[in-house]
Amino acid sequence: MRVILFLILVLSIQSSVAITKEEAATLSPFIRNVTVVGKWQENEIEGYYRFVVSILDNGGFDNYQYQLFVQWINDDTNSPVATIEIKELVSERYSFSLPECLNRICSEFKINASLMDKLGQDNTFTIRLSAIGKYSVIKRS
């Protein structure tokens, strides 16, 4: 009986793996970080936000540019409902920290960013997520 319970436990753990080793191997090498940051709900759909940080390769290390994407992931399907790029952080060559939640429901985030070409010139951005696929950005120096 114990052996059967052990096998059921092992098989249930193995079947709950989100991705396989082969799927992980196909991820872009330019993805630097993926962070789940909060929950959202719109009408009958619920899910979570995640931020994806990647590098845009413009021809060598000195020309790298960081990108920040926000995805709304559906809890039921575990797939993105929407994906947007925060273009305000790509317009200039910023390196930036991971987003920090600013309110109880995590729909507003702070990101500290530094201009890669101008050391010591730091900025803070506030990103406010509203409806699915919608956002606004406030830049504070």
Order of alpha helices (4+ residues) and beta strands (2+ residues): alpha-alpha-beta-beta-beta-beta-beta-beta-beta-beta-beta
